[in-house]
Amino acid sequence: MILSLLGKLCDAEALADSDGYVGYCLDLASATHNLPGATPLWITLSTNVAASFGDGNETYKFYIASGTGSDGTDINAGEIVRDETPAIAGNDARLATAGAFIIRRTLDIGYRAIRYLQLKYLHGGTTCVLTVDFSITPWAPRTDYNIQVTDSNVGLP
């Protein structure tokens, strides 16, 4: 598989009431070609189905882990937390709005030397009710409400 075909790593993944990983691990060595010289990679984590915040005490913390080994679903060797969000309340606009971005940025250069990449989470509160999408792509993601032009083929007159 080549990088341009990766797309969504997690599509409408419901977070369970127990902490853990979301989706599967991505084997960057197999999924990319010429990664050390490649263009920047973007990661996005967005809300697919908004958090309910019905219990008034939900919190979510996401982190991106890397590792040197995998059992096919979870990193099982050399796990290192690369990035993490602070604990986000369920009524935060990023979680309470379907389609809102929780994380939207380029991957640091340090990611180019890792083998496996995976999204993991911790949650607090009584009930975990949130569904997320996680993507990796060589293109910049859309802006909020699609109001900012990030690339155009229109030149000067």
Secondary structure, DSSP 8 states (H G I E B T S, - for coil): --GGG-EEEEEEEE--SS-EEEEEEEEHHHH-SSGGGS---EEEEEEEE----TTS--EEEEEEEEESEE-SSSEEES-EEEEE---EETTSHHHHSTT-EEEEEE--GGGGG-SEEEEEEEEESS----EEEEEEESS----GGG-S---------
